[in-house]
C-alpha cells in the first residue's frame, strides 16, 4: 500500500516530465528536418548562382579577347561557359526555392537571351567597329541585367536563410517557455507530494526513531501508534511486539545474570585456594575471599609479588597459558609469619579461540603440605640410599673376596651362586647411586659446571665415547650436525649422562644391524634441539607423557630396567633451563630429544 501511495504521488510529476520530453523530441525532430532541408536547398541554389556568375564573367572575358584579336577559339570557350550557365539556370527554373521565383527566373532568362544574341553578333561579325558597337550597346547592358538578376537572387536566398534562422530561434523560445511552465507545474506538484508524504510517512518514521532512541537508553516501555494499515503500520506493530519481547527478555536476563553472579560468587568462595581474575591492563576484576585474605596478609596495599606480576605480564603478551607440571615453579611466600608454597597456574582468557586475550585468571594452589611431603620423601630416599650404600659396599667387597678364593677354595656351584650374588649387588649399588643422584638433582644441591660448547663438539664427543659400546652390541652410531648452529652453555658431564641414557635405551630397542642417529638442529624458538633417533618399535602415544616419570616402565617391555634413567635425564635438562620430550618418527622408531637455550639468545626455551 505504501508503494502504491508513493507511485500515485509521483505519477503526475512523471507524466508532466514525459509530456515535456515527448514534445521536445517531436518538435526538435521536425524542426531539424525542416531546417536541414531548407538550408540545403538554399545552399544548392547559392552554389548554382555562383557558378552562373563565374560562367558569365568567363564569357565576357572571351568576348573581350575576341575584340582584342587575341584568341582563335573564343567561340568554343564561350559555348562551354554558356552551357554551364544554361544548365544551372535550367535547374533554378525547375526547382524554385524563393518567393517571386517565376518572374525573377523569367527576367534572368530574358537577360541571358539578350546576352547570347549580342555575343553571337560579335562572334559572327567581321568589322571591329561594328563588334565594339554591339558590345557597348547590347552586350554590356544585357550582362548588367544578368548580374543584377543574379544579385537579386542571392539577396533573396540570404533573406530566406535569415528568415529560417529567426523561425528556429522563435521556436526555441517557445519551447523554452513551455518547458519552464512544465517544470513550474512539476515543482508545484512535487512540493505538494513532499508535504503530503512528509505527514503520512515521515511522521511515523520520526515517531519510530524517537522510540528507538528511548529504547537505546534502557527505556523499554515505549510504544508507537499504529496510524495506518500499510507497511508503516506493519512496521509500527512489529516494533511494539519487539519492545514487548525485549522487556520480557530483559527481565528474564536480569534474573539469569543475578542468579549466575550469585552462583559464581558462591563457587569462588567455596575454593580454599586464592583465585584472581585480571583484565588486559593488569587490574583485578574479581577475586575470592581466599585471595582477599592472601592480599591482606602479603601487603597492606593489596599488591601481588613482582614475580607473579612478571609471569602474568608474559602470559598476556605471549597469549600462552602458564601451567607448570612440577614443584620447581612454586613460589615461597611469607604469609602470617609462616613460609608457604604456592604453585601459580595462569590461564589466558579469550572470547573465542582466535580472539585477542582480554585478561588472565590466576590460581595459587597451596602446595605447602605436598612440598613438605616431597622434601620428606626426597630426604628419605637420599638417607635410605646413603645408609644402604655403606653395608652394601661391605657385602660387595666380601663377595668379591670370596670369588677371588682369598678365604679358601670354592666348588663350581658355590662360584655360580657367588657370581649371581655379586651381579645383584652391583645392580643394587647402581640403583642406589641413581637414587642419590636423583635426590641431589631434585633438591637442587649439585652445582652445574657450565661452559660454552659448540653442538658439533658436543655430539662428536658423545659419538666417540659411545661408539665402542654401540658397535659391541651390533648397532651403528652416527652423528649429524648442520653448520651455523649457535653454541650452548652446558655442563658437559651432566649432558653426557643424558646422551648416554638416550643411546643406551636406543641400543635396547633398535634391531640388530640398525643405525642410531644423534643429531642437532635449530629449534623453532631459536634454541638448539638435540635428538637421538632409533628405528625401534617406538613409544605408544598413551605412554609418552609418563615416560619420564620415576620408576615408570612401558607395560609389556621385556627389557630390564628400573625406570629412573629418563627421570634423571629430565632433571638434568630442566636444571639447564631446557625441556625434554619424545616423539615417534614418521616412518618408525622413536626420537628422544631435549632443547637447550642458545648461548646469548636471552630467552628460555
Buried (B, 14 or more C-beta within 10 A) or exposed (E): EBEEBBEEBBEBBEEBEEEBEEBBEEBEEEBEEBBEEBBEBBEBBBEBBEBBBBBBEBBBBBBBBBBEEEBEEBBEBBBBBBEBBBEBBEBBBEEBBBEEBEEBBEBBBBBBEBBBBBBBBBBEBEEEEEBEBBBEEBBBBBBEBBBEBBEBBBEBBEEBBEEBEEBBEEBEEEBEEBBEEBEEBBEEBBEEBEEEBEEBBEEBEEBBEEBEEBBEEEEBEBEBEBEBEBEBBBBBEEBBEEBEEBBEEEEEEEEEEEEEEEEEEEEBEEEEBBBBBBBEEEEBEBBBBBBBBBBEBBEEEEEBBEEBEEBBEEBBEEEEEBEBEEBEBBBEBEBEEEEBBBBBBBBBBEEEEEEEBBBBBBBBBBBBEBBEEBEEEBEEBBEEBEEBBEEBEEBBEBBBEBBEEEEEEBEEEEBEBBEEBBEEBBEBBEBBEBBBBBBBBBEEEBEBEBEEBBBBEBBBBBBEEBBEBBEEEEBEBEBBBEEEBBBBBBBBEBBBBBBBBBBBBBBBBBEEEBBBBBBBBBBEEBBBBBBBBBBBBBBEEEBBEEBBBBEBBBEEEEEEEBBBBBBBBBBBBBBBBBBBBBBBBEEEBBBBBBBBBBBEBEEEB
